[in-house]
Amino acid sequence: MFRTVSAALAAMSLGAAAHAIPPGVMNAYNAYMDAIEANDLRAAATHAEAAYQAGVNARIDAETLAALAENRAQIYTDTGDAARAGPAWNDVAGALAAAGADREDRARALVSAGTFFYAQDNAREGMRAADAALALYPEPAASPWLFRAHNLKANLEWRNGRIAPAGMAAIAALAVQEQIGPRVDREIVQTATLAAVGSSLTRNLEGTAFYVALASSVGGLAGVPEEEARLLATWRAYAQAGLSEEQAGSLAERQSESALFRFDGPAFEPSGWADQAPGRVDAAVSRRFPPRVPPDLMREGVAGFVILQFDVSPGGRANNIRPLMVVPHEGFARIAEQALRRWEFTPATQDGQPVLRQGMVMHFDLGAPRR
């Protein structure tokens, strides 16, 4: 709607005197257009800034100012100037609101602003932009920009180490996408993974299994790297194996009814280790010891999530332990590994004889989400 200002400026400069474009604005805009024609983006950015500031100073009409603001923000985006692009998109959002633009245009500007603030590690302004975009929509609503606003908030929370709120925002994003329809891309994989981690921290086993199944299924179709695909498939099998028969049935029904799973592609049904050959009985935990989370982390309410893959020896001990996923930092992997080394297992058997069980998976929720 406000992507280009050339027609608006040309028309308005020929209009009534009350709507005429001041020479300072027009001159700067013409210099901007000349720089665009010459493919000199650096000069175009300078002139776009000058045209916008001249428009602000001259108090030109809201719609033309919004167009100038978007030209300025777009040129900063095109030149990769993230430090200026975030505030510029914020200005676009304000100008669009003054011009009476619809909420989709305003949400687009706010999410664009928040994305650049995120890139600059400016969590405060990024969250402010995300919340402003979310506030534009009633409940329930279905919009790609609403999805992106929730997803932006999820990523901001995640970067701040607020894992549970990140998961909640990711779940909200996927609830919006559910109304829109299925998508097969990396963004859905990432969002579903965040939702799975958040569900795990709240002990929602069925939710964890649902979202990691979505991440794994979409990841397989979206061509994620082999290591990531293997992690998601392993986590999916582990999550589903931990469900009761009733929960497994509820999960299957939820997946069959969810629009998020209505994409073309092969189904994935994980099989357990004991299902791969007759005469096998899988290893099982016989004694657990809770992770020893440092008191300072407990006091701060820092939450961690770790997935470990390991082997169980014929003697019932965990060895060859390796982390598959660790958030928010590697220190949590050491805490989980120390706990796992103390655990005792009933070893796997083949025809009644203890055998090495390779590739077991366990996840640990460490600490507590901040209040």
Phi, psi and omega in degrees: 000316182245027188291329180223150184247358188300313181293319181298315181293317181298316182293317185287332178291341178263359184276198180296159183300327181296337183248011182292147178276125180299147182304322181299322178290314185294320180296316180294321179295317178297322177296322176299314181295321178298320179293322176297316179299325180275001181059034177256086187291328178298313178293323179299321179296318179299315183286326177296320176297316181296319180295317180296313182296323177296322177295319177298312182296326181275353181055049179291171184298154189298320184292318179293322178296322177297321179294317177297321179297321181288323174303315180298313180295320182293322180291325175293324176295314183295330180269001178073023181270079185296327182298324179268334184294320181301302178300326180295318178292328174299318177297323177300314181301316179295319180292321178295320178298318179294329181276357179076027179293159181286166187292333179295316177296318181293319178296321178302315181294318181293318179293322176299316178300311182299324180295319178287326174297320176301316180296334180264010181060031177259080186295324183297310180289326177297316179293323178298318179293317179298314180296323178296321177294317179298325182292346180286340189252137173282169176255137347278160178216153180232110180205137175302328180285330174293318174303314183292328178294315176299318182293321176300316179297320178300316181290324177294316178297318181299314181297329179278002180080011179266082191290314181297312176299326176298317178297319179297318179294322178295320177297319178297321178298316182289331175296324175293313181298328177302324180284335182275317181135176184289151174223143178238093177200173184294330180297320178293322178300313181296315182296317179295325178295315176299319179296323179293318179296315179298320178295322179296319181294335178263012177062030177268089187294318181293320177297318177302312181297322181296311186286325178288330174295320177296313180300318182291315181295312180293322179300321178297325180277333182273356176074043176293159179304151186303318181296318179294318179298321180294318177300311183296318179295319179294315180296321180298313179299318180296315182297318181289327180293336181275359181274148171288169179299321179293316179295321179297320177294319178295320178297315180299320179293318180297317179295320182292333182266348186278131176294338181295336182260006183271058176243158179281129179161164182291143176285154178236120176236108181292144176246149181278162180302320183288345180276351189275348179202145178291153177083005182263143170231129187285159174292154180214150178288131177251337178208127181249152172230130183293149176298145179265091181280129180305140182304325182296323178290323178296318180294323181282348181073024181285129180258143176227157180221126184226135170245123179247140170250141186201171175250152174247121183289164175300340176274359175086029178240149179277133174215177183052046183281133180216134181285136173261323179212134179221125173220146359271349180210165189296337180303329180291331178296319179295321179297314180294319181296319178299321178293314184297325180294340178271346183293156175242143183233148163278120188293158173292153178229151172234114184053040175087355182255133179300136179224164175292131176251114181262151170073029173288158183227141176215144175243152182232131171260119188243139180075199182219141177300145176296146178278000000 
